Amino acid sequence: MRTETTTEFHAENYDGVESFCVSIAFYRPTNSRAGNPTNEVIVNGVPIEAGATFRIGQNVGDLDTTKYSIQFISSGGDNELYIVRIIPKDVGQ
């Protein structure tokens, strides 16, 4: 299977990130690009610690079709979350 990697940036609450991927990762940096701490973020009910990555992978030949919800909890920092997906080359984004 041919694949490609895509990266998305999110700074607001978002409901319905479609995966259609072999693997997906949600990365919350410790500090934002502006140098401020990042706000807490929850993806489908799972809190992601500062500097941590929440990863989900599939078995060979399987695709993740989950819709993911992103919720930021304001604590005076910046909202910053990166989503990295490995998708089959023939599947749209």
C-alpha positions as CSV (number, residue, x, y, z in Angstrom):
1,M,0.0,0.0,0.0
2,R,1.3,3.4,-0.9
3,T,0.9,6.1,1.8
4,E,1.5,9.7,2.4
5,T,1.9,11.8,5.6
6,T,-0.2,14.9,6.2
7,T,0.1,17.4,9.0
8,E,-2.6,19.7,10.3
9,F,-2.5,22.5,12.9
10,H,-5.5,23.3,15.2
11,A,-5.9,26.2,17.6
12,E,-9.7,26.1,18.2
13,N,-12.2,23.5,19.4
14,Y,-13.1,21.3,16.5
15,D,-15.7,18.5,16.2
16,G,-15.3,15.9,13.5
17,V,-11.6,15.6,12.4
18,E,-12.0,12.7,10.0
19,S,-9.2,10.2,10.0
20,F,-9.4,7.7,7.1
21,C,-5.9,6.8,7.9
22,V,-3.6,3.9,8.8
23,S,-2.1,5.9,11.7
24,I,-2.9,9.2,13.5
25,A,-1.0,11.1,16.1
26,F,-2.0,14.2,18.1
27,Y,0.9,16.3,19.4
28,R,0.6,19.0,22.1
29,P,3.8,21.0,22.4
30,T,4.9,22.1,25.8
31,N,5.3,25.7,24.6
32,S,3.6,27.4,21.7
33,R,5.4,28.9,18.7
34,A,5.1,32.3,20.6
35,G,6.9,30.8,23.6
36,N,3.9,30.6,25.9
37,P,2.7,27.4,27.7
38,T,0.0,25.5,25.7
39,N,-3.5,25.0,27.1
40,E,-4.8,21.6,28.0
41,V,-6.4,19.7,25.1
42,I,-8.7,16.7,25.1
43,V,-9.1,14.5,22.1
44,N,-12.2,12.2,22.2
45,G,-12.1,12.3,26.0
46,V,-8.4,11.7,26.3
47,P,-6.3,14.5,27.9
48,I,-3.0,15.1,26.2
49,E,-0.2,16.3,28.5
50,A,2.1,19.1,27.5
51,G,4.9,17.7,25.3
52,A,3.0,14.4,24.8
53,T,1.7,12.6,21.7
54,F,-1.4,10.5,21.6
55,R,-1.0,7.9,18.8
56,I,-3.4,5.4,17.3
57,G,-2.4,2.8,14.7
58,Q,-4.2,0.2,12.7
59,N,-3.4,-3.4,11.7
60,V,-2.1,-3.9,8.3
61,G,-4.8,-3.4,5.7
62,D,-7.2,-1.6,8.2
63,L,-8.3,2.0,8.1
64,D,-9.3,4.2,11.1
65,T,-12.6,5.9,10.2
66,T,-13.1,7.6,13.6
67,K,-14.2,11.2,13.8
68,Y,-12.1,12.9,16.5
69,S,-13.2,15.9,18.6
70,I,-10.7,18.4,19.9
71,Q,-11.5,20.5,23.0
72,F,-9.1,23.1,24.4
73,I,-9.3,24.0,28.1
74,S,-8.2,27.6,28.6
75,S,-5.6,28.1,31.3
76,G,-4.1,31.4,30.1
77,G,-1.8,29.7,27.5
78,D,-2.1,29.3,23.8
79,N,-4.1,26.6,21.9
80,E,-1.8,24.5,19.8
81,L,-2.3,21.0,18.6
82,Y,-0.7,19.2,15.6
83,I,-2.3,16.2,13.9
84,V,-0.1,13.9,11.8
85,R,-1.8,11.2,9.7
86,I,-0.5,8.4,7.5
87,I,-3.1,7.9,4.8
88,P,-3.4,5.6,1.8
89,K,-2.3,7.6,-1.3
90,D,-5.7,7.0,-3.0
91,V,-7.8,8.3,-0.1
92,G,-8.7,12.0,0.0
93,Q,-8.1,14.2,3.0
